[in-house]
Amino acid sequence: MNGTTLGAYEILGKIGSGGMGEVYRARDTRLGREVAIKMLPPDLDDKESEALERLRREALMLASLNHPNVATIHAIEEGPDGPFPGARIC
């Protein structure tokens, strides 16, 4: 996965994974900064899935918060039908 691109983000490596998704370290090539990208695992990436809706709700809720111990959400990106249908950029 290293070197793969998701829009303007270059994947640098996997940080971890769990029941709700996989998290990758990436570089925002537009702004030259490192970000974390949370994506649904491939078995949950159906565009109509409950998991994708939970990921969207989680991103919207976190975007409404402003606290030094909470990650800032920069974007919600979705690929049309590629390997990254649901991603949260923070």
PDB file of N, CA, C and O in Angstrom:
ATOM      1  N   MET A   1       0.821  -1.193   0.000  1.00  0.00           N
ATOM      2  CA  MET A   1       0.000   0.000   0.000  1.00  0.00           C
ATOM      3  C   MET A   1       0.867   1.260   0.000  1.00  0.00           C
ATOM      4  O   MET A   1       0.421   2.310  -0.463  1.00  0.00           O
ATOM      5  N   ASN A   2       2.104   1.173   0.513  1.00  0.00           N
ATOM      6  CA  ASN A   2       2.995   2.340   0.509  1.00  0.00           C
ATOM      7  C   ASN A   2       3.178   2.851  -0.913  1.00  0.00           C
ATOM      8  O   ASN A   2       3.384   2.071  -1.843  1.00  0.00           O
ATOM      9  N   GLY A   3       3.102   4.178  -1.074  1.00  0.00           N
ATOM     10  CA  GLY A   3       3.263   4.786  -2.384  1.00  0.00           C
ATOM     11  C   GLY A   3       1.975   4.905  -3.172  1.00  0.00           C
ATOM     12  O   GLY A   3       1.931   5.630  -4.165  1.00  0.00           O
ATOM     13  N   THR A   4       0.923   4.211  -2.756  1.00  0.00           N
ATOM     14  CA  THR A   4      -0.376   4.310  -3.405  1.00  0.00           C
ATOM     15  C   THR A   4      -0.934   5.703  -3.172  1.00  0.00           C
ATOM     16  O   THR A   4      -0.691   6.299  -2.123  1.00  0.00           O
ATOM     17  N   THR A   5      -1.680   6.229  -4.138  1.00  0.00           N
ATOM     18  CA  THR A   5      -2.284   7.540  -3.951  1.00  0.00           C
ATOM     19  C   THR A   5      -3.796   7.435  -3.842  1.00  0.00           C
ATOM     20  O   THR A   5      -4.427   6.585  -4.472  1.00  0.00           O
ATOM     21  N   LEU A   6      -4.354   8.306  -3.041  1.00  0.00           N
ATOM     22  CA  LEU A   6      -5.800   8.447  -2.874  1.00  0.00           C
ATOM     23  C   LEU A   6      -6.068   9.922  -3.117  1.00  0.00           C
ATOM     24  O   LEU A   6      -5.940  10.735  -2.202  1.00  0.00           O
ATOM     25  N   GLY A   7      -6.435  10.272  -4.331  1.00  0.00           N
ATOM     26  CA  GLY A   7      -6.573  11.685  -4.673  1.00  0.00           C
ATOM     27  C   GLY A   7      -5.231  12.374  -4.520  1.00  0.00           C
ATOM     28  O   GLY A   7      -4.247  11.972  -5.142  1.00  0.00           O
ATOM     29  N   ALA A   8      -5.186  13.410  -3.694  1.00  0.00           N
ATOM     30  CA  ALA A   8      -3.945  14.166  -3.470  1.00  0.00           C
ATOM     31  C   ALA A   8      -3.116  13.606  -2.324  1.00  0.00           C
ATOM     32  O   ALA A   8      -2.125  14.221  -1.930  1.00  0.00           O
ATOM     33  N   TYR A   9      -3.496  12.454  -1.779  1.00  0.00           N
ATOM     34  CA  TYR A   9      -2.815  11.888  -0.621  1.00  0.00           C
ATOM     35  C   TYR A   9      -1.973  10.682  -1.034  1.00  0.00           C
ATOM     36  O   TYR A   9      -2.459   9.771  -1.703  1.00  0.00           O
ATOM     37  N   GLU A  10      -0.708  10.692  -0.625  1.00  0.00           N
ATOM     38  CA  GLU A  10       0.190   9.572  -0.883  1.00  0.00           C
ATOM     39  C   GLU A  10       0.301   8.746   0.391  1.00  0.00           C
ATOM     40  O   GLU A  10       0.698   9.263   1.435  1.00  0.00           O
ATOM     41  N   ILE A  11      -0.046   7.467   0.311  1.00  0.00           N
ATOM     42  CA  ILE A  11      -0.004   6.582   1.476  1.00  0.00           C
ATOM     43  C   ILE A  11       1.453   6.299   1.822  1.00  0.00           C
ATOM     44  O   ILE A  11       2.239   5.889   0.968  1.00  0.00           O
ATOM     45  N   LEU A  12       1.806   6.526   3.101  1.00  0.00           N
ATOM     46  CA  LEU A  12       3.177   6.302   3.571  1.00  0.00           C
ATOM     47  C   LEU A  12       3.307   5.008   4.370  1.00  0.00           C
ATOM     48  O   LEU A  12       4.391   4.426   4.418  1.00  0.00           O
ATOM     49  N   GLY A  13       2.234   4.549   4.993  1.00  0.00           N
ATOM     50  CA  GLY A  13       2.287   3.311   5.769  1.00  0.00           C
ATOM     51  C   GLY A  13       1.048   3.128   6.617  1.00  0.00           C
ATOM     52  O   GLY A  13       0.308   4.075   6.884  1.00  0.00           O
ATOM     53  N   LYS A  14       0.839   1.906   7.029  1.00  0.00           N
ATOM     54  CA  LYS A  14      -0.313   1.581   7.865  1.00  0.00           C
ATOM     55  C   LYS A  14       0.008   1.879   9.325  1.00  0.00           C
ATOM     56  O   LYS A  14       1.082   1.537   9.819  1.00  0.00           O
ATOM     57  N   ILE A  15      -0.942   2.525  10.012  1.00  0.00           N
ATOM     58  CA  ILE A  15      -0.782   2.824  11.433  1.00  0.00           C
ATOM     59  C   ILE A  15      -1.437   1.736  12.276  1.00  0.00           C
ATOM     60  O   ILE A  15      -0.871   1.297  13.278  1.00  0.00           O
ATOM     61  N   GLY A  16      -2.624   1.304  11.874  1.00  0.00           N
ATOM     62  CA  GLY A  16      -3.322   0.275  12.638  1.00  0.00           C
ATOM     63  C   GLY A  16      -4.665  -0.049  12.016  1.00  0.00           C
ATOM     64  O   GLY A  16      -5.054   0.528  11.001  1.00  0.00           O
ATOM     65  N   SER A  17      -5.373  -0.991  12.647  1.00  0.00           N
ATOM     66  CA  SER A  17      -6.694  -1.368  12.160  1.00  0.00           C
ATOM     67  C   SER A  17      -7.531  -1.895  13.308  1.00  0.00           C
ATOM     68  O   SER A  17      -7.016  -2.291  14.353  1.00  0.00           O
ATOM     69  N   GLY A  18      -8.834  -1.889  13.086  1.00  0.00           N
ATOM     70  CA  GLY A  18      -9.779  -2.371  14.082  1.00  0.00           C
ATOM     71  C   GLY A  18     -11.084  -2.718  13.403  1.00  0.00           C
ATOM     72  O   GLY A  18     -11.152  -2.804  12.177  1.00  0.00           O
ATOM     73  N   GLY A  19     -12.111  -2.914  14.191  1.00  0.00           N
ATOM     74  CA  GLY A  19     -13.403  -3.307  13.662  1.00  0.00           C
ATOM     75  C   GLY A  19     -14.051  -2.260  12.781  1.00  0.00           C
ATOM     76  O   GLY A  19     -14.825  -2.604  11.887  1.00  0.00           O
ATOM     77  N   MET A  20     -13.755  -0.995  13.009  1.00  0.00           N
ATOM     78  CA  MET A  20     -14.396   0.080  12.265  1.00  0.00           C
ATOM     79  C   MET A  20     -13.579   0.565  11.072  1.00  0.00           C
ATOM     80  O   MET A  20     -14.104   1.300  10.236  1.00  0.00           O
ATOM     81  N   GLY A  21     -12.317   0.177  10.969  1.00  0.00           N
ATOM     82  CA  GLY A  21     -11.560   0.637   9.818  1.00  0.00           C
ATOM     83  C   GLY A  21     -10.072   0.432   9.945  1.00  0.00           C
ATOM     84  O   GLY A  21      -9.576  -0.135  10.919  1.00  0.00           O
ATOM     85  N   GLU A  22      -9.377   0.906   8.942  1.00  0.00           N
ATOM     86  CA  GLU A  22      -7.929   0.841   8.880  1.00  0.00           C
ATOM     87  C   GLU A  22      -7.413   2.268   8.809  1.00  0.00           C
ATOM     88  O   GLU A  22      -8.003   3.107   8.128  1.00  0.00           O
ATOM     89  N   VAL A  23      -6.313   2.554   9.508  1.00  0.00           N
ATOM     90  CA  VAL A  23      -5.761   3.906   9.553  1.00  0.00           C
ATOM     91  C   VAL A  23      -4.369   3.893   8.929  1.00  0.00           C
ATOM     92  O   VAL A  23      -3.533   3.048   9.250  1.00  0.00           O
ATOM     93  N   TYR A  24      -4.143   4.845   8.032  1.00  0.00           N
ATOM     94  CA  TYR A  24      -2.877   4.958   7.317  1.00  0.00           C
ATOM     95  C   TYR A  24      -2.268   6.335   7.525  1.00  0.00           C
ATOM     96  O   TYR A  24      -2.989   7.326   7.637  1.00  0.00           O
ATOM     97  N   ARG A  25      -0.946   6.399   7.578  1.00  0.00           N
ATOM     98  CA  ARG A  25      -0.217   7.656   7.569  1.00  0.00           C
ATOM     99  C   ARG A  25      -0.063   8.033   6.107  1.00  0.00           C
ATOM    100  O   ARG A  25       0.283   7.193   5.277  1.00  0.00           O
ATOM    101  N   ALA A  26      -0.321   9.304   5.791  1.00  0.00           N
ATOM    102  CA  ALA A  26      -0.249   9.743   4.401  1.00  0.00           C
ATOM    103  C   ALA A  26       0.297  11.163   4.334  1.00  0.00           C
ATOM    104  O   ALA A  26       0.395  11.864   5.342  1.00  0.00           O
ATOM    105  N   ARG A  27       0.646  11.560   3.128  1.00  0.00           N
ATOM    106  CA  ARG A  27       1.132  12.915   2.891  1.00  0.00           C
ATOM    107  C   ARG A  27       0.157  13.613   1.964  1.00  0.00           C
ATOM    108  O   ARG A  27      -0.161  13.111   0.886  1.00  0.00           O
ATOM    109  N   ASP A  28      -0.316  14.777   2.393  1.00  0.00           N
ATOM    110  CA  ASP A  28      -1.165  15.622   1.561  1.00  0.00           C
ATOM    111  C   ASP A  28      -0.230  16.339   0.600  1.00  0.00           C
ATOM    112  O   ASP A  28       0.504  17.239   1.009  1.00  0.00           O
ATOM    113  N   THR A  29      -0.244  15.955  -0.670  1.00  0.00           N
ATOM    114  CA  THR A  29       0.691  16.516  -1.641  1.00  0.00           C
ATOM    115  C   THR A  29       0.348  17.957  -2.014  1.00  0.00           C
ATOM    116  O   THR A  29       1.207  18.681  -2.515  1.00  0.00           O
ATOM    117  N   ARG A  30      -0.876  18.376  -1.782  1.00  0.00           N
ATOM    118  CA  ARG A  30      -1.256  19.760  -2.087  1.00  0.00           C
ATOM    119  C   ARG A  30      -0.693  20.726  -1.060  1.00  0.00           C
ATOM    120  O   ARG A  30      -0.206  21.801  -1.410  1.00  0.00           O
ATOM    121  N   LEU A  31      -0.761  20.339   0.220  1.00  0.00           N
ATOM    122  CA  LEU A  31      -0.360  21.238   1.295  1.00  0.00           C
ATOM    123  C   LEU A  31       0.948  20.842   1.964  1.00  0.00           C
ATOM    124  O   LEU A  31       1.428  21.553   2.846  1.00  0.00           O
ATOM    125  N   GLY A  32       1.536  19.710   1.555  1.00  0.00           N
ATOM    126  CA  GLY A  32       2.821  19.298   2.092  1.00  0.00           C
ATOM    127  C   GLY A  32       2.794  18.960   3.565  1.00  0.00           C
ATOM    128  O   GLY A  32       3.748  19.264   4.281  1.00  0.00           O
ATOM    129  N   ARG A  33       1.732  18.340   4.035  1.00  0.00           N
ATOM    130  CA  ARG A  33       1.636  17.973   5.451  1.00  0.00           C
ATOM    131  C   ARG A  33       1.262  16.502   5.576  1.00  0.00           C
ATOM    132  O   ARG A  33       0.699  15.903   4.659  1.00  0.00           O
ATOM    133  N   GLU A  34       1.590  15.936   6.734  1.00  0.00           N
ATOM    134  CA  GLU A  34       1.213  14.552   7.000  1.00  0.00           C
ATOM    135  C   GLU A  34      -0.172  14.516   7.620  1.00  0.00           C
ATOM    136  O   GLU A  34      -0.539  15.379   8.417  1.00  0.00           O
ATOM    137  N   VAL A  35      -0.928  13.503   7.239  1.00  0.00           N
ATOM    138  CA  VAL A  35      -2.286  13.320   7.741  1.00  0.00           C
ATOM    139  C   VAL A  35      -2.486  11.843   8.070  1.00  0.00           C
ATOM    140  O   VAL A  35      -1.689  10.990   7.680  1.00  0.00           O
ATOM    141  N   ALA A  36      -3.551  11.566   8.785  1.00  0.00           N
ATOM    142  CA  ALA A  36      -3.989  10.179   9.004  1.00  0.00           C
ATOM    143  C   ALA A  36      -5.248   9.984   8.173  1.00  0.00           C
ATOM    144  O   ALA A  36      -6.107  10.864   8.109  1.00  0.00           O
ATOM    145  N   ILE A  37      -5.347   8.824   7.540  1.00  0.00           N
ATOM    146  CA  ILE A  37      -6.523   8.500   6.735  1.00  0.00           C
ATOM    147  C   ILE A  37      -7.159   7.254   7.319  1.00  0.00           C
ATOM    148  O   ILE A  37      -6.504   6.221   7.459  1.00  0.00           O
ATOM    149  N   LYS A  38      -8.434   7.351   7.657  1.00  0.00           N
ATOM    150  CA  LYS A  38      -9.172   6.197   8.159  1.00  0.00           C
ATOM    151  C   LYS A  38     -10.087   5.716   7.043  1.00  0.00           C
ATOM    152  O   LYS A  38     -10.874   6.487   6.495  1.00  0.00           O
ATOM    153  N   MET A  39      -9.976   4.428   6.712  1.00  0.00           N
ATOM    154  CA  MET A  39     -10.778   3.845   5.647  1.00  0.00           C
ATOM    155  C   MET A  39     -11.491   2.600   6.149  1.00  0.00           C
ATOM    156  O   MET A  39     -11.037   1.929   7.076  1.00  0.00           O
ATOM    157  N   LEU A  40     -12.611   2.314   5.519  1.00  0.00           N
ATOM    158  CA  LEU A  40     -13.314   1.077   5.831  1.00  0.00           C
ATOM    159  C   LEU A  40     -12.510  -0.109   5.309  1.00  0.00           C
ATOM    160  O   LEU A  40     -11.852  -0.005   4.274  1.00  0.00           O
ATOM    161  N   PRO A  41     -12.559  -1.235   6.020  1.00  0.00           N
ATOM    162  CA  PRO A  41     -11.926  -2.440   5.474  1.00  0.00           C
ATOM    163  C   PRO A  41     -12.652  -2.857   4.191  1.00  0.00           C
ATOM    164  O   PRO A  41     -13.838  -2.567   4.037  1.00  0.00           O
ATOM    165  N   PRO A  42     -11.960  -3.529   3.274  1.00  0.00           N
ATOM    166  CA  PRO A  42     -12.568  -3.882   1.980  1.00  0.00           C
ATOM    167  C   PRO A  42     -13.895  -4.632   2.086  1.00  0.00           C
ATOM    168  O   PRO A  42     -14.755  -4.469   1.221  1.00  0.00           O
ATOM    169  N   ASP A  43     -14.084  -5.447   3.120  1.00  0.00           N
ATOM    170  CA  ASP A  43     -15.331  -6.204   3.228  1.00  0.00           C
ATOM    171  C   ASP A  43     -16.508  -5.340   3.685  1.00  0.00           C
ATOM    172  O   ASP A  43     -17.646  -5.808   3.670  1.00  0.00           O
ATOM    173  N   LEU A  44     -16.261  -4.090   4.090  1.00  0.00           N
ATOM    174  CA  LEU A  44     -17.330  -3.192   4.533  1.00  0.00           C
ATOM    175  C   LEU A  44     -17.464  -1.961   3.653  1.00  0.00           C
ATOM    176  O   LEU A  44     -18.112  -0.993   4.052  1.00  0.00           O
ATOM    177  N   ASP A  45     -16.861  -1.970   2.452  1.00  0.00           N
ATOM    178  CA  ASP A  45     -16.791  -0.743   1.673  1.00  0.00           C
ATOM    179  C   ASP A  45     -17.943  -0.516   0.702  1.00  0.00           C
ATOM    180  O   ASP A  45     -17.838   0.357  -0.160  1.00  0.00           O
ATOM    181  N   ASP A  46     -19.020  -1.252   0.804  1.00  0.00           N
ATOM    182  CA  ASP A  46     -20.183  -1.045  -0.053  1.00  0.00           C
ATOM    183  C   ASP A  46     -20.724   0.372   0.171  1.00  0.00           C
ATOM    184  O   ASP A  46     -20.930   0.779   1.315  1.00  0.00           O
ATOM    185  N   LYS A  47     -20.955   1.121  -0.902  1.00  0.00           N
ATOM    186  CA  LYS A  47     -21.396   2.512  -0.797  1.00  0.00           C
ATOM    187  C   LYS A  47     -22.701   2.673  -0.024  1.00  0.00           C
ATOM    188  O   LYS A  47     -22.976   3.759   0.486  1.00  0.00           O
ATOM    189  N   GLU A  48     -23.491   1.647   0.073  1.00  0.00           N
ATOM    190  CA  GLU A  48     -24.771   1.726   0.785  1.00  0.00           C
ATOM    191  C   GLU A  48     -24.703   1.098   2.177  1.00  0.00           C
ATOM    192  O   GLU A  48     -25.732   0.955   2.837  1.00  0.00           O
ATOM    193  N   SER A  49     -23.533   0.730   2.622  1.00  0.00           N
ATOM    194  CA  SER A  49     -23.413  -0.012   3.874  1.00  0.00           C
ATOM    195  C   SER A  49     -23.626   0.861   5.102  1.00  0.00           C
ATOM    196  O   SER A  49     -23.419   2.074   5.072  1.00  0.00           O
ATOM    197  N   GLU A  50     -24.042   0.216   6.172  1.00  0.00           N
ATOM    198  CA  GLU A  50     -24.191   0.881   7.466  1.00  0.00           C
ATOM    199  C   GLU A  50     -22.838   1.376   7.966  1.00  0.00           C
ATOM    200  O   GLU A  50     -22.755   2.433   8.591  1.00  0.00           O
ATOM    201  N   ALA A  51     -21.786   0.619   7.696  1.00  0.00           N
ATOM    202  CA  ALA A  51     -20.448   0.988   8.150  1.00  0.00           C
ATOM    203  C   ALA A  51     -20.013   2.314   7.523  1.00  0.00           C
ATOM    204  O   ALA A  51     -19.421   3.151   8.204  1.00  0.00           O
ATOM    205  N   LEU A  52     -20.299   2.512   6.242  1.00  0.00           N
ATOM    206  CA  LEU A  52     -19.939   3.762   5.584  1.00  0.00           C
ATOM    207  C   LEU A  52     -20.715   4.925   6.187  1.00  0.00           C
ATOM    208  O   LEU A  52     -20.162   6.012   6.360  1.00  0.00           O
ATOM    209  N   GLU A  53     -21.979   4.714   6.507  1.00  0.00           N
ATOM    210  CA  GLU A  53     -22.775   5.765   7.143  1.00  0.00           C
ATOM    211  C   GLU A  53     -22.247   6.080   8.541  1.00  0.00           C
ATOM    212  O   GLU A  53     -22.221   7.246   8.936  1.00  0.00           O
ATOM    213  N   ARG A  54     -21.826   5.063   9.298  1.00  0.00           N
ATOM    214  CA  ARG A  54     -21.231   5.302  10.623  1.00  0.00           C
ATOM    215  C   ARG A  54     -19.941   6.103  10.499  1.00  0.00           C
ATOM    216  O   ARG A  54     -19.686   6.998  11.305  1.00  0.00           O
ATOM    217  N   LEU A  55     -19.122   5.785   9.489  1.00  0.00           N
ATOM    218  CA  LEU A  55     -17.877   6.517   9.265  1.00  0.00           C
ATOM    219  C   LEU A  55     -18.180   7.984   8.958  1.00  0.00           C
ATOM    220  O   LEU A  55     -17.509   8.878   9.473  1.00  0.00           O
ATOM    221  N   ARG A  56     -19.186   8.231   8.123  1.00  0.00           N
ATOM    222  CA  ARG A  56     -19.580   9.608   7.809  1.00  0.00           C
ATOM    223  C   ARG A  56     -20.068  10.351   9.057  1.00  0.00           C
ATOM    224  O   ARG A  56     -19.687  11.497   9.296  1.00  0.00           O
ATOM    225  N   ARG A  57     -20.914   9.684   9.846  1.00  0.00           N
ATOM    226  CA  ARG A  57     -21.423  10.321  11.078  1.00  0.00           C
ATOM    227  C   ARG A  57     -20.289  10.615  12.048  1.00  0.00           C
ATOM    228  O   ARG A  57     -20.263  11.678  12.668  1.00  0.00           O
ATOM    229  N   GLU A  58     -19.350   9.682  12.184  1.00  0.00           N
ATOM    230  CA  GLU A  58     -18.204   9.883  13.061  1.00  0.00           C
ATOM    231  C   GLU A  58     -17.393  11.098  12.614  1.00  0.00           C
ATOM    232  O   GLU A  58     -16.999  11.918  13.443  1.00  0.00           O
ATOM    233  N   ALA A  59     -17.142  11.219  11.312  1.00  0.00           N
ATOM    234  CA  ALA A  59     -16.380  12.347  10.793  1.00  0.00           C
ATOM    235  C   ALA A  59     -17.115  13.661  11.031  1.00  0.00           C
ATOM    236  O   ALA A  59     -16.493  14.649  11.421  1.00  0.00           O
ATOM    237  N   LEU A  60     -18.415  13.690  10.807  1.00  0.00           N
ATOM    238  CA  LEU A  60     -19.196  14.912  11.030  1.00  0.00           C
ATOM    239  C   LEU A  60     -19.186  15.306  12.505  1.00  0.00           C
ATOM    240  O   LEU A  60     -19.058  16.486  12.830  1.00  0.00           O
ATOM    241  N   MET A  61     -19.319  14.333  13.392  1.00  0.00           N
ATOM    242  CA  MET A  61     -19.302  14.621  14.822  1.00  0.00           C
ATOM    243  C   MET A  61     -17.934  15.161  15.248  1.00  0.00           C
ATOM    244  O   MET A  61     -17.853  16.149  15.978  1.00  0.00           O
ATOM    245  N   LEU A  62     -16.863  14.511  14.791  1.00  0.00           N
ATOM    246  CA  LEU A  62     -15.518  14.960  15.153  1.00  0.00           C
ATOM    247  C   LEU A  62     -15.195  16.331  14.552  1.00  0.00           C
ATOM    248  O   LEU A  62     -14.479  17.124  15.163  1.00  0.00           O
ATOM    249  N   ALA A  63     -15.720  16.607  13.366  1.00  0.00           N
ATOM    250  CA  ALA A  63     -15.475  17.908  12.736  1.00  0.00           C
ATOM    251  C   ALA A  63     -16.113  19.039  13.530  1.00  0.00           C
ATOM    252  O   ALA A  63     -15.684  20.187  13.417  1.00  0.00           O
ATOM    253  N   SER A  64     -17.124  18.736  14.325  1.00  0.00           N
ATOM    254  CA  SER A  64     -17.789  19.776  15.108  1.00  0.00           C
ATOM    255  C   SER A  64     -17.050  20.086  16.408  1.00  0.00           C
ATOM    256  O   SER A  64     -17.391  21.045  17.101  1.00  0.00           O
ATOM    257  N   LEU A  65     -16.037  19.279  16.742  1.00  0.00           N
ATOM    258  CA  LEU A  65     -15.292  19.473  17.987  1.00  0.00           C
ATOM    259  C   LEU A  65     -14.025  20.289  17.747  1.00  0.00           C
ATOM    260  O   LEU A  65     -13.435  20.249  16.667  1.00  0.00           O
ATOM    261  N   ASN A  66     -13.625  21.021  18.766  1.00  0.00           N
ATOM    262  CA  ASN A  66     -12.380  21.772  18.715  1.00  0.00           C
ATOM    263  C   ASN A  66     -11.682  21.593  20.059  1.00  0.00           C
ATOM    264  O   ASN A  66     -11.981  22.294  21.025  1.00  0.00           O
ATOM    265  N   HIS A  67     -10.746  20.642  20.108  1.00  0.00           N
ATOM    266  CA  HIS A  67     -10.049  20.321  21.350  1.00  0.00           C
ATOM    267  C   HIS A  67      -8.660  19.813  20.992  1.00  0.00           C
ATOM    268  O   HIS A  67      -8.515  19.086  20.009  1.00  0.00           O
ATOM    269  N   PRO A  68      -7.631  20.175  21.761  1.00  0.00           N
ATOM    270  CA  PRO A  68      -6.272  19.738  21.418  1.00  0.00           C
ATOM    271  C   PRO A  68      -6.064  18.227  21.445  1.00  0.00           C
ATOM    272  O   PRO A  68      -5.113  17.734  20.838  1.00  0.00           O
ATOM    273  N   ASN A  69      -6.923  17.482  22.129  1.00  0.00           N
ATOM    274  CA  ASN A  69      -6.772  16.024  22.204  1.00  0.00           C
ATOM    275  C   ASN A  69      -7.668  15.279  21.224  1.00  0.00           C
ATOM    276  O   ASN A  69      -7.773  14.054  21.287  1.00  0.00           O
ATOM    277  N   VAL A  70      -8.315  16.011  20.320  1.00  0.00           N
ATOM    278  CA  VAL A  70      -9.186  15.389  19.313  1.00  0.00           C
ATOM    279  C   VAL A  70      -8.637  15.751  17.938  1.00  0.00           C
ATOM    280  O   VAL A  70      -8.350  16.917  17.664  1.00  0.00           O
ATOM    281  N   ALA A  71      -8.494  14.757  17.084  1.00  0.00           N
ATOM    282  CA  ALA A  71      -7.971  14.992  15.730  1.00  0.00           C
ATOM    283  C   ALA A  71      -8.889  15.935  14.963  1.00  0.00           C
ATOM    284  O   ALA A  71     -10.111  15.877  15.101  1.00  0.00           O
ATOM    285  N   THR A  72      -8.299  16.790  14.167  1.00  0.00           N
ATOM    286  CA  THR A  72      -9.057  17.688  13.303  1.00  0.00           C
ATOM    287  C   THR A  72      -9.394  16.953  12.015  1.00  0.00           C
ATOM    288  O   THR A  72      -8.522  16.327  11.413  1.00  0.00           O
ATOM    289  N   ILE A  73     -10.633  17.022  11.593  1.00  0.00           N
ATOM    290  CA  ILE A  73     -11.052  16.408  10.338  1.00  0.00           C
ATOM    291  C   ILE A  73     -10.872  17.440   9.233  1.00  0.00           C
ATOM    292  O   ILE A  73     -11.425  18.537   9.308  1.00  0.00           O
ATOM    293  N   HIS A  74     -10.095  17.089   8.203  1.00  0.00           N
ATOM    294  CA  HIS A  74      -9.854  18.004   7.093  1.00  0.00           C
ATOM    295  C   HIS A  74     -10.764  17.713   5.911  1.00  0.00           C
ATOM    296  O   HIS A  74     -11.092  18.627   5.155  1.00  0.00           O
ATOM    297  N   ALA A  75     -11.179  16.463   5.733  1.00  0.00           N
ATOM    298  CA  ALA A  75     -11.982  16.128   4.561  1.00  0.00           C
ATOM    299  C   ALA A  75     -12.596  14.744   4.711  1.00  0.00           C
ATOM    300  O   ALA A  75     -12.110  13.899   5.463  1.00  0.00           O
ATOM    301  N   ILE A  76     -13.668  14.543   3.977  1.00  0.00           N
ATOM    302  CA  ILE A  76     -14.207  13.204   3.770  1.00  0.00           C
ATOM    303  C   ILE A  76     -14.079  12.964   2.273  1.00  0.00           C
ATOM    304  O   ILE A  76     -14.697  13.664   1.472  1.00  0.00           O
ATOM    305  N   GLU A  77     -13.287  11.987   1.904  1.00  0.00           N
ATOM    306  CA  GLU A  77     -13.026  11.701   0.493  1.00  0.00           C
ATOM    307  C   GLU A  77     -13.643  10.360   0.145  1.00  0.00           C
ATOM    308  O   GLU A  77     -13.609   9.426   0.946  1.00  0.00           O
ATOM    309  N   GLU A  78     -14.209  10.266  -1.053  1.00  0.00           N
ATOM    310  CA  GLU A  78     -14.754   8.998  -1.516  1.00  0.00           C
ATOM    311  C   GLU A  78     -14.340   8.758  -2.948  1.00  0.00           C
ATOM    312  O   GLU A  78     -14.524   9.609  -3.817  1.00  0.00           O
ATOM    313  N   GLY A  79     -13.771   7.572  -3.184  1.00  0.00           N
ATOM    314  CA  GLY A  79     -13.427   7.186  -4.545  1.00  0.00           C
ATOM    315  C   GLY A  79     -14.668   6.633  -5.221  1.00  0.00           C
ATOM    316  O   GLY A  79     -15.531   6.085  -4.536  1.00  0.00           O
ATOM    317  N   PRO A  80     -14.794   6.753  -6.540  1.00  0.00           N
ATOM    318  CA  PRO A  80     -15.993   6.301  -7.242  1.00  0.00           C
ATOM    319  C   PRO A  80     -16.237   4.803  -7.087  1.00  0.00           C
ATOM    320  O   PRO A  80     -17.360   4.401  -6.782  1.00  0.00           O
ATOM    321  N   ASP A  81     -15.248   3.988  -7.283  1.00  0.00           N
ATOM    322  CA  ASP A  81     -15.396   2.545  -7.098  1.00  0.00           C
ATOM    323  C   ASP A  81     -14.046   1.885  -6.928  1.00  0.00           C
ATOM    324  O   ASP A  81     -13.908   0.680  -7.140  1.00  0.00           O
ATOM    325  N   GLY A  82     -13.055   2.660  -6.549  1.00  0.00           N
ATOM    326  CA  GLY A  82     -11.715   2.122  -6.347  1.00  0.00           C
ATOM    327  C   GLY A  82     -11.549   1.509  -4.972  1.00  0.00           C
ATOM    328  O   GLY A  82     -12.540   1.237  -4.294  1.00  0.00           O
ATOM    329  N   PRO A  83     -10.319   1.288  -4.549  1.00  0.00           N
ATOM    330  CA  PRO A  83     -10.064   0.621  -3.280  1.00  0.00           C
ATOM    331  C   PRO A  83     -10.278   1.513  -2.059  1.00  0.00           C
ATOM    332  O   PRO A  83     -10.110   1.041  -0.934  1.00  0.00           O
ATOM    333  N   PHE A  84     -10.641   2.784  -2.237  1.00  0.00           N
ATOM    334  CA  PHE A  84     -10.803   3.704  -1.117  1.00  0.00           C
ATOM    335  C   PHE A  84     -12.172   4.369  -1.124  1.00  0.00           C
ATOM    336  O   PHE A  84     -12.243   5.596  -1.200  1.00  0.00           O
ATOM    337  N   PRO A  85     -13.266   3.608  -1.048  1.00  0.00           N
ATOM    338  CA  PRO A  85     -14.598   4.215  -1.150  1.00  0.00           C
ATOM    339  C   PRO A  85     -14.965   5.099   0.036  1.00  0.00           C
ATOM    340  O   PRO A  85     -15.745   6.038  -0.129  1.00  0.00           O
ATOM    341  N   GLY A  86     -14.440   4.836   1.204  1.00  0.00           N
ATOM    342  CA  GLY A  86     -14.763   5.666   2.360  1.00  0.00           C
ATOM    343  C   GLY A  86     -13.478   6.029   3.079  1.00  0.00           C
ATOM    344  O   GLY A  86     -12.789   5.141   3.580  1.00  0.00           O
ATOM    345  N   ALA A  87     -13.143   7.282   3.143  1.00  0.00           N
ATOM    346  CA  ALA A  87     -11.924   7.693   3.825  1.00  0.00           C
ATOM    347  C   ALA A  87     -12.173   8.976   4.592  1.00  0.00           C
ATOM    348  O   ALA A  87     -12.868   9.878   4.124  1.00  0.00           O
ATOM    349  N   ARG A  88     -11.601   9.041   5.762  1.00  0.00           N
ATOM    350  CA  ARG A  88     -11.678  10.250   6.571  1.00  0.00           C
ATOM    351  C   ARG A  88     -10.266  10.765   6.722  1.00  0.00           C
ATOM    352  O   ARG A  88      -9.384  10.022   7.153  1.00  0.00           O
ATOM    353  N   ILE A  89     -10.030  12.002   6.383  1.00  0.00           N
ATOM    354  CA  ILE A  89      -8.689  12.579   6.421  1.00  0.00           C
ATOM    355  C   ILE A  89      -8.578  13.466   7.642  1.00  0.00           C
ATOM    356  O   ILE A  89      -9.349  14.414   7.794  1.00  0.00           O
ATOM    357  N   CYS A  90      -7.624  13.168   8.518  1.00  0.00           N
ATOM    358  CA  CYS A  90      -7.451  14.009   9.712  1.00  0.00           C
ATOM    359  C   CYS A  90      -5.985  14.249   9.971  1.00  0.00           C
ATOM    360  O   CYS A  90      -5.632  14.933  10.931  1.00  0.00           O
TER     361      CYS A  90
END
